Amino acid sequence: MLHATNSIDPVENVFARDVVGGLSADVKTLPSRWLYDERGSALFEEITRQDEYYLTRAETSILRERRRHIADFVESGAILIEYGAGAGVKTELVLAGLRNPRGYVPIDIAAPFLAETSKRIASRFPSLWVRPVERNFLDVFEVPFDSCYGGRTGFFPGSTMGNLDAIEAKTLLTQMGRHLGDDGRAIIGVDLQKSVDMLLRAYDDSADVTAAFNLNLLERINTELGGDFRLEQFEHAARWNEIDKAVEMHLVSLCDQCVTICGRTFNFRTSETIHTESSRKYTAESFEQLARSGGWRVAEAWQDADRLFGLFGLIRY
């Protein structure tokens, strides 16, 4: 395998800075956003099709069954702004149900996925103007609207809100408020608390797709930063954090070993882990408290028949 040069400067390269900083900490960690390169994004879409991964099925059922309610919540002629657009499959369901949507702004860090999603949405909805934004949605940036006027609705489906800690979630909610304006609305997906066994199976499927998704982060470090991780010496693990009410994903070192990245060496003990993602689970009450911290209040709440997942319609207060 060809690796990138070891001369990458962690000060100038954001990915390198996050990797070097995260692996230098007493408790090793890597930001979950780096899981989503082109292959990682494709693997995540495959995860959503696994039997154990109930989240996408539950959310899709809400979008289908509550289609009219969602259209009533989003005013006619709206501009839909999607944070972390990914493949945009659920977006098609929303756009198809809205009344005369005018524009769509997908925001995503994975450029190839973003281009493909934008092209497909523009083809499916030819009267819609589409303006993709290649950014991390936690960055500070402006959203393009051209001369198109209409109400703005933010769309943040899936359970990505659960990947954010309290500070990050407040940052995103505040930024959404800036993008959407005082009259803006938002629809946010939230995975609800349920049995720990069901949660852990969703993040450690029997086909090992989630394991491949997690380990791909080490492959990305090897390819882009000249790392020398041996993937066979790490394994994926999903763990429940009762205090944070979160499923955590870890990469567990199977032996004592050292890894070199950007000319720096990092030591791993047997069973030491790299924490790569947390997925927090909410109740309706705890999510409403979170929304209020960012200047929003819950105006609508929709759940699937089994009450596994929630979609919340937010307005400014």
C-alpha positions as CSV (number, residue, x, y, z in Angstrom):
1,M,0.0,0.0,0.0
2,L,1.3,3.5,-0.9
3,H,1.3,5.9,2.0
4,A,1.4,9.7,2.0
5,T,4.7,11.4,2.9
6,N,5.6,11.7,6.6
7,S,6.4,15.4,6.2
8,I,2.8,16.5,6.7
9,D,2.7,19.4,9.2
10,P,0.0,18.8,11.9
11,V,-0.2,22.5,12.4
12,E,-1.3,23.2,8.8
13,N,-3.3,20.0,8.1
14,V,-6.5,19.8,10.2
15,F,-6.8,16.0,9.9
16,A,-3.2,15.6,11.0
17,R,-3.6,18.0,13.9
18,D,-6.7,16.1,15.1
19,V,-5.0,12.7,14.8
20,V,-1.7,13.8,16.5
21,G,-3.6,15.6,19.2
22,G,-6.1,12.9,19.9
23,L,-3.5,10.1,20.0
24,S,-1.2,12.2,22.3
25,A,-3.9,12.4,25.0
26,D,-3.9,10.2,28.1
27,V,-7.2,8.7,26.8
28,K,-6.7,8.3,23.0
29,T,-9.6,9.6,20.9
30,L,-10.3,10.7,17.3
31,P,-13.1,13.0,16.2
32,S,-15.9,11.0,14.6
33,R,-16.2,13.3,11.6
34,W,-13.0,11.8,10.2
35,L,-14.8,8.4,9.8
36,Y,-16.6,9.8,6.8
37,D,-14.2,9.8,3.9
38,E,-15.5,8.4,0.6
39,R,-15.2,4.8,1.7
40,G,-16.4,5.5,5.2
41,S,-19.5,7.3,3.9
42,A,-20.2,4.3,1.6
43,L,-19.8,1.9,4.5
44,F,-22.1,3.9,6.7
45,E,-24.8,3.7,4.0
46,E,-24.3,-0.1,4.1
47,I,-24.6,-0.1,7.9
48,T,-28.1,1.5,7.5
49,R,-29.2,-1.6,5.6
50,Q,-28.1,-4.1,8.3
51,D,-30.9,-6.0,10.2
52,E,-29.6,-4.8,13.5
53,Y,-29.5,-1.1,12.5
54,Y,-33.1,-0.2,13.3
55,L,-32.6,3.6,13.2
56,T,-33.0,4.2,9.5
57,R,-36.0,2.0,9.2
58,A,-37.7,3.6,12.1
59,E,-36.9,7.2,10.9
60,T,-38.0,6.3,7.3
61,S,-41.3,5.0,8.6
62,I,-41.9,8.3,10.4
63,L,-41.1,10.3,7.2
64,R,-43.6,8.2,5.2
65,E,-46.4,8.0,7.8
66,R,-46.1,11.7,8.9
67,R,-45.5,13.1,5.5
68,R,-48.5,15.4,5.6
69,H,-47.8,16.6,9.1
70,I,-44.2,17.4,8.1
71,A,-45.4,19.3,5.0
72,D,-47.8,21.3,7.3
73,F,-44.9,22.2,9.6
74,V,-42.7,23.3,6.7
75,E,-44.2,26.3,5.0
76,S,-44.9,26.3,1.2
77,G,-42.0,27.5,-0.9
78,A,-39.3,26.6,1.7
79,I,-35.6,26.3,1.2
80,L,-34.4,23.0,2.8
81,I,-30.9,23.1,4.4
82,E,-29.5,19.7,5.3
83,Y,-26.6,19.4,7.7
84,G,-24.5,16.3,7.1
85,A,-26.4,15.4,3.9
86,G,-24.7,12.0,3.2
87,A,-26.5,10.1,0.5
88,G,-29.6,12.3,0.9
89,V,-32.0,9.3,0.6
90,K,-34.3,10.5,3.3
91,T,-34.2,14.0,1.9
92,E,-36.0,12.7,-1.2
93,L,-38.9,11.6,0.9
94,V,-39.1,15.0,2.6
95,L,-38.8,17.1,-0.6
96,A,-41.4,14.9,-2.4
97,G,-43.9,15.7,0.4
98,L,-43.3,19.4,0.6
99,R,-45.4,22.0,-1.1
100,N,-43.4,23.8,-3.8
101,P,-40.0,23.7,-2.2
102,R,-37.7,26.3,-3.9
103,G,-34.2,25.3,-2.9
104,Y,-32.0,22.6,-1.3
105,V,-28.6,23.3,0.4
106,P,-26.8,20.0,1.2
107,I,-23.9,20.4,3.6
108,D,-21.3,17.6,4.0
109,I,-17.6,17.1,4.5
110,A,-17.3,14.3,2.0
111,A,-16.9,15.9,-1.4
112,P,-17.6,12.9,-3.7
113,F,-20.8,12.0,-1.8
114,L,-21.9,15.6,-1.8
115,A,-21.5,15.9,-5.5
116,E,-23.4,12.7,-6.2
117,T,-26.2,13.6,-3.8
118,S,-26.6,17.1,-5.4
119,K,-26.7,15.7,-8.9
120,R,-29.3,13.1,-8.0
121,I,-31.6,15.6,-6.1
122,A,-31.3,18.1,-9.0
123,S,-32.3,15.4,-11.5
124,R,-35.2,14.2,-9.4
125,F,-36.5,17.7,-8.7
126,P,-35.7,19.8,-11.8
127,S,-37.5,22.9,-10.5
128,L,-35.4,23.0,-7.4
129,W,-32.2,25.0,-7.2
130,V,-29.4,23.0,-5.5
131,R,-26.4,24.7,-3.8
132,P,-24.0,22.2,-2.1
133,V,-21.7,23.4,0.6
134,E,-18.5,21.3,1.3
135,R,-17.9,22.0,5.0
136,N,-17.9,20.5,8.4
137,F,-21.3,21.6,9.7
138,L,-19.7,22.7,13.0
139,D,-17.5,25.2,11.2
140,V,-18.6,28.8,10.9
141,F,-19.7,29.5,7.3
142,E,-22.4,31.2,5.3
143,V,-25.2,29.4,3.4
144,P,-25.8,30.4,-0.2
145,F,-29.4,31.6,-1.1
146,D,-28.8,33.5,-4.3
147,S,-31.9,35.6,-5.0
148,C,-34.3,32.9,-3.9
149,Y,-36.7,33.9,-1.3
150,G,-38.6,31.6,1.0
151,G,-38.9,30.2,4.5
152,R,-35.8,28.3,5.6
153,T,-36.0,24.8,7.2
154,G,-33.0,23.0,8.6
155,F,-33.0,19.2,8.2
156,F,-30.7,17.1,10.4
157,P,-31.9,13.5,10.1
158,G,-30.4,10.3,11.4
159,S,-28.8,10.2,14.8
160,T,-25.8,12.5,14.2
161,M,-27.1,14.9,16.9
162,G,-26.2,12.1,19.3
163,N,-22.6,12.1,18.1
164,L,-22.2,15.7,19.4
165,D,-21.3,16.5,23.0
166,A,-23.3,19.3,24.8
167,I,-21.0,22.1,23.6
168,E,-21.0,20.9,20.0
169,A,-24.7,20.4,19.9
170,K,-25.3,23.9,21.2
171,T,-22.8,25.2,18.6
172,L,-24.7,23.5,15.8
173,L,-28.2,24.6,17.1
174,T,-26.9,28.2,17.4
175,Q,-25.5,28.1,13.9
176,M,-28.7,26.7,12.5
177,G,-30.5,29.6,14.1
178,R,-28.2,32.0,12.4
179,H,-28.6,30.3,9.0
180,L,-32.4,29.9,9.3
181,G,-33.3,33.2,10.8
182,D,-35.8,34.1,13.5
183,D,-38.7,32.6,11.5
184,G,-36.7,29.5,10.6
185,R,-37.7,26.0,11.4
186,A,-35.8,22.8,11.9
187,I,-36.5,19.0,11.8
188,I,-34.0,17.0,13.8
189,G,-33.7,13.2,14.2
190,V,-33.0,11.8,17.6
191,D,-32.4,8.2,18.6
192,L,-34.4,7.4,21.8
193,Q,-33.3,5.5,24.9
194,K,-34.1,1.8,24.8
195,S,-32.6,-1.6,25.9
196,V,-28.8,-1.6,26.0
197,D,-28.7,-5.0,24.2
198,M,-30.6,-3.6,21.2
199,L,-28.4,-0.5,21.1
200,L,-25.1,-2.5,21.2
201,R,-26.3,-4.8,18.4
202,A,-27.0,-1.8,16.3
203,Y,-23.4,-0.7,16.6
204,D,-21.8,-4.1,16.3
205,D,-23.7,-5.9,13.5
206,S,-23.1,-9.6,12.7
207,A,-21.8,-8.8,9.2
208,D,-19.0,-6.7,10.7
209,V,-19.9,-3.7,8.5
210,T,-19.6,-1.3,11.5
211,A,-16.3,-2.9,12.3
212,A,-15.0,-2.2,8.8
213,F,-16.4,1.4,9.0
214,N,-14.5,2.0,12.3
215,L,-11.3,0.3,11.1
216,N,-11.4,2.3,7.9
217,L,-10.3,5.4,10.0
218,L,-7.0,3.7,10.6
219,E,-6.7,2.9,6.9
220,R,-7.4,6.6,6.1
221,I,-4.6,7.7,8.5
222,N,-2.2,5.3,6.8
223,T,-3.1,6.6,3.3
224,E,-3.4,10.3,4.0
225,L,-0.9,10.8,6.8
226,G,1.7,8.1,6.1
227,G,0.7,6.1,9.2
228,D,1.7,2.5,9.7
229,F,-1.2,1.1,11.6
230,R,-1.6,-2.7,11.2
231,L,-5.3,-3.1,11.0
232,E,-5.3,-6.8,12.0
233,Q,-3.8,-5.7,15.4
234,F,-6.9,-3.7,16.2
235,E,-10.6,-4.7,16.6
236,H,-13.9,-2.8,16.8
237,A,-15.8,-2.7,20.1
238,A,-19.2,-1.1,21.0
239,R,-19.7,-0.2,24.7
240,W,-22.5,1.4,26.7
241,N,-21.7,4.5,28.8
242,E,-24.4,4.7,31.4
243,I,-23.4,8.1,32.7
244,D,-23.6,9.8,29.2
245,K,-26.4,7.5,28.0
246,A,-24.3,6.8,25.0
247,V,-23.1,3.9,22.8
248,E,-19.3,4.4,22.4
249,M,-17.3,3.0,19.5
250,H,-13.7,2.0,20.2
251,L,-10.7,0.5,18.4
252,V,-9.0,-1.9,20.7
253,S,-5.3,-2.7,20.5
254,L,-4.8,-6.5,20.5
255,C,-1.2,-6.3,21.6
256,D,1.6,-4.0,22.9
257,Q,2.6,-2.0,19.8
258,C,3.8,1.4,18.5
259,V,2.5,3.3,15.5
260,T,4.3,6.1,13.6
261,I,2.3,9.0,12.1
262,C,3.7,12.3,10.7
263,G,7.1,11.3,12.1
264,R,5.7,10.8,15.6
265,T,5.5,7.5,17.5
266,F,2.5,6.5,19.6
267,N,2.6,3.6,22.0
268,F,-0.4,1.3,22.6
269,R,-0.8,-1.2,25.4
270,T,-2.7,-4.4,25.0
271,S,-6.5,-3.6,25.4
272,E,-5.9,0.1,25.2
273,T,-8.5,1.8,23.0
274,I,-9.0,4.7,20.6
275,H,-12.4,6.2,21.3
276,T,-13.8,7.1,17.8
277,E,-17.5,7.9,18.4
278,S,-20.2,8.5,21.0
279,S,-23.8,8.2,20.1
280,R,-26.0,9.7,22.8
281,K,-29.5,8.5,23.3
282,Y,-32.3,10.9,24.4
283,T,-35.7,11.0,25.9
284,A,-38.2,13.6,24.6
285,E,-37.6,15.6,27.8
286,S,-33.8,15.6,27.6
287,F,-33.8,16.5,23.9
288,E,-36.1,19.4,24.5
289,Q,-33.7,20.7,27.2
290,L,-30.9,20.4,24.7
291,A,-32.8,22.3,22.0
292,R,-33.6,25.1,24.4
293,S,-29.8,25.5,25.1
294,G,-29.4,26.5,21.4
295,G,-32.4,28.9,21.2
296,W,-35.1,26.5,20.0
297,R,-38.2,24.9,21.4
298,V,-40.0,21.7,20.3
299,A,-43.2,22.5,18.4
300,E,-43.9,19.0,17.0
301,A,-42.7,15.5,17.9
302,W,-43.2,12.4,15.8
303,Q,-42.2,8.9,16.7
304,D,-42.4,5.5,14.9
305,A,-44.9,2.8,16.1
306,D,-42.4,1.1,18.3
307,R,-41.2,4.4,19.8
308,L,-37.6,3.7,18.9
309,F,-36.8,7.0,17.1
310,G,-38.0,10.5,17.2
311,L,-38.2,13.4,14.7
312,F,-38.7,16.8,16.4
313,G,-39.9,20.0,14.7
314,L,-38.3,23.0,16.2
315,I,-39.1,26.7,16.1
316,R,-37.2,29.7,17.5
317,Y,-38.2,31.1,20.9
